[in-house]
């Protein structure tokens, strides 16, 4: 088995260049030069970047290389979607140990290719470096005619979710009990003491998430954020940027039967998973209109941030969720 120290930087660059042909009419210069060159006219360009670090965002003992790369793409695409844009181009930075084998590189590039092709993104460049631990970063560029920020919510707007939250956190906890990678991309099924369909849905939400479609015309949406760190903390961020409050209702939070089943199996509280679990990559947004096909979970208020529990108690919402360098 070849390792990166035998393949070398130029060899790996050749593999990537041949595996990701350039297919964008706006791209004048792509992989292989000092910079990519795009020719754009009358377009608003969105730029976002996201990183997956070994030991922080993934463990080799739980993720396949394919899943690491695919999820890296999805996390970046979701940021572009959250501002009402369409992702178009990506730059990939690989910091990876020299003794990494090609048995990692090959499925990693397959997962990367699948993610980019799924969302119509072209790989146009990046950087490769040796490293003690694996760190993967994508910088993504997208286009938007009308972009959406976190700062436009107005009192009276409805607060909406595109789909269930908490499934990814539930999938992570299930994966920890399995304690090894599950090759979902290869159709692997496990014998567990719960229905495989329920287990598969929450594992896929964590390992191979599918992004929701845009909830409606950009003109109908006043603010938006993706659920990457948790419902409460991301709602808190949106309200902070908009200088408003919000009241949401526990009974209106979308809870899937798959999450209910797996949470019961694991002895977990679905409510805690819904409000503090991240990486669902659902969209949380506000709108004065009735947004068909989405879940209205509350309304924007002038101040205060609270949730009405099923028993009628009103509780303050605090920024509960994942934060780097803190709790």
TAHU-V295200 format. One record per residue. N is the residue number from 1. PHI is phi in whole degrees, 0 to 359 (* if undefined). OMEGA is omega as a letter, one per 20 degrees, with the letter a starting at -180 (NA if undefined). NEAR is the number of other C-alpha atoms within 12 Angstrom. Layout:
n=N phi=PHI omega=OMEGA near=NEAR
n=N phi=PHI omega=OMEGA near=NEAR
This chain:
n=1 phi=* omega=r near=14
n=2 phi=287 omega=r near=18
n=3 phi=245 omega=a near=21
n=4 phi=300 omega=r near=30
n=5 phi=295 omega=r near=21
n=6 phi=274 omega=a near=16
n=7 phi=291 omega=r near=20
n=8 phi=80 omega=a near=23
n=9 phi=298 omega=a near=22
n=10 phi=293 omega=r near=17
n=11 phi=295 omega=r near=19
n=12 phi=293 omega=r near=31
n=13 phi=300 omega=r near=28
n=14 phi=297 omega=r near=18
n=15 phi=298 omega=a near=22
n=16 phi=294 omega=a near=33
n=17 phi=298 omega=r near=24
n=18 phi=287 omega=a near=17
n=19 phi=274 omega=a near=25
n=20 phi=229 omega=a near=31
n=21 phi=297 omega=a near=23
n=22 phi=283 omega=a near=30
n=23 phi=221 omega=a near=20
n=24 phi=251 omega=a near=24
n=25 phi=292 omega=r near=15
n=26 phi=277 omega=a near=20
n=27 phi=273 omega=r near=24
n=28 phi=268 omega=r near=17
n=29 phi=223 omega=a near=21
n=30 phi=240 omega=a near=29
n=31 phi=300 omega=r near=31
n=32 phi=119 omega=r near=26
n=33 phi=249 omega=a near=15
n=34 phi=289 omega=r near=12
n=35 phi=214 omega=r near=16
n=36 phi=280 omega=r near=25
n=37 phi=234 omega=r near=20
n=38 phi=244 omega=r near=24
n=39 phi=249 omega=a near=15
n=40 phi=236 omega=r near=17
n=41 phi=228 omega=r near=10
n=42 phi=55 omega=a near=9
n=43 phi=234 omega=r near=18
n=44 phi=269 omega=a near=21
n=45 phi=260 omega=r near=26
n=46 phi=262 omega=a near=31
n=47 phi=230 omega=r near=29
n=48 phi=220 omega=r near=30
n=49 phi=217 omega=a near=28
n=50 phi=212 omega=a near=30
n=51 phi=232 omega=r near=29
n=52 phi=240 omega=a near=34
n=53 phi=250 omega=r near=25
n=54 phi=300 omega=a near=25
n=55 phi=90 omega=r near=14
n=56 phi=249 omega=a near=17
n=57 phi=260 omega=r near=29
n=58 phi=205 omega=r near=29
n=59 phi=236 omega=r near=25
n=60 phi=298 omega=a near=24
n=61 phi=284 omega=a near=17
n=62 phi=237 omega=a near=29
n=63 phi=249 omega=r near=37
n=64 phi=275 omega=r near=31
n=65 phi=304 omega=r near=38
n=66 phi=303 omega=a near=33
n=67 phi=293 omega=r near=41
n=68 phi=300 omega=a near=43
n=69 phi=291 omega=a near=43
n=70 phi=298 omega=a near=38
n=71 phi=291 omega=r near=43
n=72 phi=300 omega=r near=45
n=73 phi=296 omega=a near=53
n=74 phi=300 omega=a near=49
n=75 phi=297 omega=r near=44
n=76 phi=283 omega=r near=46
n=77 phi=301 omega=a near=47
n=78 phi=300 omega=r near=42
n=79 phi=295 omega=r near=40
n=80 phi=291 omega=r near=42
n=81 phi=301 omega=a near=43
n=82 phi=294 omega=r near=47
n=83 phi=249 omega=r near=41
n=84 phi=78 omega=a near=38
n=85 phi=255 omega=r near=34
n=86 phi=246 omega=a near=33
n=87 phi=290 omega=a near=39
n=88 phi=229 omega=a near=38
n=89 phi=225 omega=a near=43
n=90 phi=221 omega=r near=45
n=91 phi=247 omega=a near=38
n=92 phi=245 omega=r near=38
n=93 phi=252 omega=r near=31
n=94 phi=248 omega=r near=36
n=95 phi=248 omega=a near=26
n=96 phi=210 omega=a near=31
n=97 phi=298 omega=a near=25
n=98 phi=293 omega=a near=26
n=99 phi=270 omega=r near=22
n=100 phi=295 omega=a near=29
n=101 phi=275 omega=r near=22
n=102 phi=293 omega=r near=25
n=103 phi=292 omega=r near=18
n=104 phi=268 omega=a near=28
n=105 phi=299 omega=a near=34
n=106 phi=299 omega=r near=25
n=107 phi=292 omega=r near=24
n=108 phi=300 omega=a near=32
n=109 phi=292 omega=r near=36
n=110 phi=293 omega=r near=28
n=111 phi=295 omega=r near=33
n=112 phi=298 omega=a near=38
n=113 phi=298 omega=a near=33
n=114 phi=298 omega=r near=29
n=115 phi=297 omega=a near=36
n=116 phi=295 omega=a near=37
n=117 phi=293 omega=a near=27
n=118 phi=302 omega=a near=21
n=119 phi=250 omega=r near=32
n=120 phi=68 omega=a near=24
n=121 phi=250 omega=r near=35
n=122 phi=257 omega=r near=39
n=123 phi=278 omega=a near=42
n=124 phi=238 omega=r near=40
n=125 phi=161 omega=r near=35
n=126 phi=152 omega=a near=28
n=127 phi=206 omega=r near=30
n=128 phi=230 omega=r near=28
n=129 phi=221 omega=r near=25
n=130 phi=284 omega=a near=22
n=131 phi=203 omega=r near=20
n=132 phi=286 omega=r near=14
n=133 phi=227 omega=a near=22
n=134 phi=281 omega=r near=32
n=135 phi=224 omega=a near=30
n=136 phi=239 omega=a near=39
n=137 phi=229 omega=r near=34
n=138 phi=242 omega=r near=39
n=139 phi=253 omega=a near=36
n=140 phi=242 omega=r near=41
n=141 phi=243 omega=r near=39
n=142 phi=221 omega=a near=37
n=143 phi=237 omega=r near=29
n=144 phi=211 omega=r near=25
n=145 phi=287 omega=r near=19
n=146 phi=233 omega=a near=24
n=147 phi=263 omega=a near=31
n=148 phi=243 omega=r near=36
n=149 phi=247 omega=r near=31
n=150 phi=276 omega=a near=32
n=151 phi=254 omega=a near=26
n=152 phi=250 omega=a near=29
n=153 phi=295 omega=a near=39
n=154 phi=234 omega=r near=30
n=155 phi=308 omega=a near=26
n=156 phi=100 omega=r near=21
n=157 phi=298 omega=r near=33
n=158 phi=281 omega=r near=34
n=159 phi=256 omega=a near=42
n=160 phi=234 omega=r near=46
n=161 phi=237 omega=r near=42
n=162 phi=280 omega=a near=34
n=163 phi=185 omega=a near=34
n=164 phi=299 omega=r near=44
n=165 phi=240 omega=a near=48
n=166 phi=103 omega=a near=47
n=167 phi=295 omega=a near=50
n=168 phi=295 omega=r near=44
n=169 phi=298 omega=r near=45
n=170 phi=295 omega=r near=48
n=171 phi=297 omega=r near=42
n=172 phi=298 omega=a near=40
n=173 phi=295 omega=r near=31
n=174 phi=294 omega=r near=40
n=175 phi=298 omega=r near=33
n=176 phi=298 omega=r near=21
n=177 phi=286 omega=r near=19
n=178 phi=289 omega=r near=21
n=179 phi=64 omega=r near=15
n=180 phi=196 omega=r near=17
n=181 phi=297 omega=r near=29
n=182 phi=248 omega=a near=34
n=183 phi=278 omega=a near=25
n=184 phi=298 omega=a near=29
n=185 phi=295 omega=r near=27
n=186 phi=256 omega=r near=15
n=187 phi=80 omega=a near=11
n=188 phi=296 omega=r near=16
n=189 phi=238 omega=a near=19
n=190 phi=244 omega=r near=22
n=191 phi=270 omega=a near=13
n=192 phi=236 omega=r near=18
n=193 phi=273 omega=r near=16
n=194 phi=202 omega=a near=20
n=195 phi=302 omega=a near=20
n=196 phi=297 omega=a near=22
n=197 phi=299 omega=r near=22
n=198 phi=293 omega=r near=29
n=199 phi=297 omega=a near=41
n=200 phi=298 omega=a near=36
n=201 phi=298 omega=a near=34
n=202 phi=286 omega=r near=40
n=203 phi=293 omega=r near=43
n=204 phi=295 omega=r near=37
n=205 phi=298 omega=r near=40
n=206 phi=274 omega=a near=45
n=207 phi=267 omega=a near=46
n=208 phi=225 omega=a near=41
n=209 phi=295 omega=r near=37
n=210 phi=258 omega=a near=28
n=211 phi=276 omega=r near=36
n=212 phi=287 omega=r near=27
n=213 phi=285 omega=r near=23
n=214 phi=305 omega=a near=33
n=215 phi=291 omega=a near=34
n=216 phi=170 omega=r near=26
n=217 phi=302 omega=a near=21
n=218 phi=303 omega=a near=27
n=219 phi=295 omega=a near=19
n=220 phi=272 omega=a near=26
n=221 phi=249 omega=a near=36
n=222 phi=266 omega=r near=37
n=223 phi=202 omega=a near=43
n=224 phi=200 omega=r near=45
n=225 phi=208 omega=r near=44
n=226 phi=265 omega=a near=44
n=227 phi=274 omega=r near=45
n=228 phi=252 omega=a near=41
n=229 phi=245 omega=r near=36
n=230 phi=137 omega=a near=39
n=231 phi=301 omega=a near=49
n=232 phi=296 omega=a near=41
n=233 phi=290 omega=r near=30
n=234 phi=285 omega=r near=40
n=235 phi=295 omega=r near=50
n=236 phi=300 omega=r near=39
n=237 phi=296 omega=r near=35
n=238 phi=298 omega=a near=37
n=239 phi=293 omega=r near=42
n=240 phi=298 omega=a near=26
n=241 phi=291 omega=a near=20
n=242 phi=269 omega=a near=29
n=243 phi=58 omega=r near=24
n=244 phi=224 omega=r near=29
n=245 phi=244 omega=r near=35
n=246 phi=200 omega=r near=40
n=247 phi=233 omega=r near=35
n=248 phi=239 omega=a near=38
n=249 phi=231 omega=a near=31
n=250 phi=303 omega=a near=29
n=251 phi=294 omega=a near=19
n=252 phi=262 omega=r near=26
n=253 phi=290 omega=a near=34
n=254 phi=287 omega=r near=31
n=255 phi=241 omega=a near=31
n=256 phi=281 omega=r near=25
n=257 phi=295 omega=r near=21
n=258 phi=295 omega=r near=31
n=259 phi=293 omega=r near=43
n=260 phi=302 omega=a near=32
n=261 phi=297 omega=a near=29
n=262 phi=289 omega=r near=39
n=263 phi=299 omega=r near=32
n=264 phi=297 omega=r near=22
n=265 phi=299 omega=a near=23
n=266 phi=271 omega=a near=26
n=267 phi=73 omega=a near=16
n=268 phi=253 omega=r near=22
n=269 phi=272 omega=a near=23
n=270 phi=302 omega=a near=34
n=271 phi=298 omega=r near=33
n=272 phi=298 omega=r near=27
n=273 phi=297 omega=a near=41
n=274 phi=293 omega=a near=40
n=275 phi=269 omega=a near=42
n=276 phi=236 omega=a near=35
n=277 phi=280 omega=r near=38
n=278 phi=255 omega=r near=38
n=279 phi=69 omega=r near=46
n=280 phi=282 omega=a near=46
n=281 phi=57 omega=r near=44
n=282 phi=284 omega=r near=46
n=283 phi=259 omega=r near=45
n=284 phi=252 omega=a near=52
n=285 phi=212 omega=r near=53
n=286 phi=237 omega=a near=49
n=287 phi=199 omega=r near=36
n=288 phi=281 omega=a near=24
n=289 phi=258 omega=r near=23
n=290 phi=281 omega=a near=20
n=291 phi=265 omega=a near=25
n=292 phi=299 omega=r near=16
n=293 phi=89 omega=r near=15
n=294 phi=245 omega=a near=29
n=295 phi=256 omega=r near=31
n=296 phi=279 omega=a near=34
n=297 phi=252 omega=a near=36
n=298 phi=169 omega=a near=32
n=299 phi=217 omega=r near=37
n=300 phi=280 omega=r near=38
n=301 phi=241 omega=a near=24
n=302 phi=289 omega=a near=19
n=303 phi=202 omega=r near=21
n=304 phi=81 omega=a near=24
n=305 phi=222 omega=a near=31
n=306 phi=212 omega=r near=29
n=307 phi=232 omega=r near=33
n=308 phi=267 omega=a near=23
n=309 phi=287 omega=a near=20
n=310 phi=300 omega=a near=15
n=311 phi=277 omega=r near=11
n=312 phi=96 omega=r near=13
n=313 phi=293 omega=r near=12
n=314 phi=254 omega=a near=17
n=315 phi=241 omega=r near=20
n=316 phi=290 omega=r near=21
n=317 phi=268 omega=r near=30
n=318 phi=249 omega=a near=24
n=319 phi=289 omega=a near=26
n=320 phi=273 omega=a near=25
n=321 phi=160 omega=a near=30
n=322 phi=277 omega=r near=25
n=323 phi=222 omega=r near=17
n=324 phi=295 omega=r near=9
n=325 phi=66 omega=a near=6
n=326 phi=195 omega=a near=8
n=327 phi=249 omega=NA near=11
